[in-house]
């Protein structure tokens, strides 16, 4: 079953706070300040995130006041990485106009949505989920893959196969015949290699989301 929605479930009133924390977290993770400064930043992060209403529990990794729950320990946890991914994806959905500008289609009428295909039970069908779909009036579609990382992202052979599967499933199950362009959206871009060169048409980085118009 293929589904397409105009609004992403992660979007809500807490997006601004999430964006602030995400950018701060990424910056201080990469610059590695001294431990005392990290502890101060960590307390600020806790205060901000505790203001975010999230009944789904994606911020539960922050709700510990134990002294052992330091920035260094939390920043290497899977829950922290998952939260960064959610926050970055939400940030991208809030800045679709900036994404269109970055890939040069700001003047093209575009409809944005998420898309997924769930295979039928008991079959060998392939499933796929697309983070952001930009359906353009010029009969082209940007398939946007939103990926968070703390450094330029490397597209491995296995990840390239995943991306190829997403494109293949969308082409087959959506019955759309427009030209498909794979767009990678990451904080720091992607590392050039043969997989990236063979698949990626455009890339958008975190700074593009806040570029002046």
Residue, then its C-alpha position, 0 to 999 in steps of 0.5 A: x500500500x502506497x501512502x502520501x501525506x502533505x504534513x509530516x508527523x514530526x512537525x509541531x510547536x516545538x520545532x524551533x526549540x528542536x532546531x536550536x538544540x540540534x544546531x547547538x548539539x552538532x556544533x559543540x559535538x564537533x568542536x569538543x570544548x572542555x568538560x566544564x563547558x560541555x556540562x554547562x551546554x548539557x544543562x542548557x540542552x536539558x532545560x530546552x528539551x524539557x520544554x518540548x511536549x513529546x508524548x511519543x517519547x523521542x525525547x525520553x533520553x534526556x529525562x535523567x538528572x543523574x550526574x553520570x548522564x554527561x554530555x559525552x556519554x549521551x552524545x554517543x548513545x543511540x537514543x541521542x542519534x535517533x533524536x538528532x535524526x528526528x530533529x533534523x528531519x523536522x527542521x528540513x520540513x520546516x525549510x522546504x523553501x530553502x531546500x528548493x532554493x538550494x537545488x535551483x527550483x524556487x520558481x517552479x511550482x512544487x508540491x511536497x510530501x512524504x511517501x512510503x510503500x508497505x509490502x503486502x503481508x506474505x509477499x516478496x514485494x519490496x517496501x520503501x519510505x521516502x523522507x521528502x518528495x518534491x513533485x514539480x510542475x516541470x514534470x520532474x520529482x526530487x526524491x529527498x533523502x534526509x540523513x543526519x551525521x556529525x561529519x560529511x556522510x559517506x554513501x557506502x555500497x549497502x546504502x547505495x543499494x538502499x537508495x536504488x531500492x527506494x527509487x525503484x519502488x517509487x517508480x514501480x508503485x507510484x506509477x509516475x513517469x517523471x524524471x527522478x532526481x535523488x537529492x541528499x540533505x545532510x548537515x555537512x554534505x556527502x563525501x565524493x565517491x563512485x556511489x555518490x557520483x552514480x546516484x546523487x543529483x543534488x545535495x543540500x547542507x544545514x547552512x542552506x536551510x538558513x541562507x538569506x534569500 
